[in-house]
Amino acid sequence: MKKAAADGSPVIIKKYANRRLYNTETSSYITLEHLAAMTREHRDFKVVDAKTDDDITHNVLTQIIMEEESRGQTLLPVSFLRQLITLYGDSMQAMVPGYLEASMDSFRRNQEQFKTAVEGAFAHSPFAEIAKRNLAMFEAAAHAFKPGAPGAPGAATPATTTTETPVKVDEMAALRAELARLQDKVDKLG
């Protein structure tokens, strides 16, 4: 669900000839990183050419993806990109955007179902607290490894959990190893 401006319409971002982006909601210049953050926050926005008022949101979002991909941690495999390129000009081209959107929606639903299943599997067992803690750590790690996210690699990590007890170094290492193992399983399922 996308969050819109206070009046319910998308936030208008104006792109000027000098490639600067202006957020009309905050009356300030922003960067592509700001737009990426707005996207992650599910903020609805529309990018328009300041001179012609043409909607260029698609182009700017594609530019954000290119910048994210160039940072080294790629999300789009080369084989997928090649397949996508071959579909341009194909008779099925018109169906591809709807298919990709439906696939991504299905992926998001499956991700939520997986999370619910993991939480439910341990709900009434002695391992419930450990599972909750592991799931919280998994979510924190997934967020931390996003480029530009606070707590990204290299940032200091707290030495305590939310249960107010200090976590020993070896426990933390074991939890990290378990997290890596779970991430591998999730990657293989995807």
Buried (B, 14 or more C-beta within 10 A) or exposed (E): EEEEBEEEEBBBBBBEEEEEBBBEBEEEEBEBEBBBBBBEEEBBBBBBBBEEEEEBBEEBBEBBEEEBEEEEEEEEEEEEEEEEEEBEEEEEEEEBEEEEEEEEEEEEEEEEEEEEEBEEEBEEEEEEEEBBBBBEBBEBBEEBEBEEBEBEEEEEEEEEBEEEEEBEEEEBEEBEEBBEEBBEEEEEEE
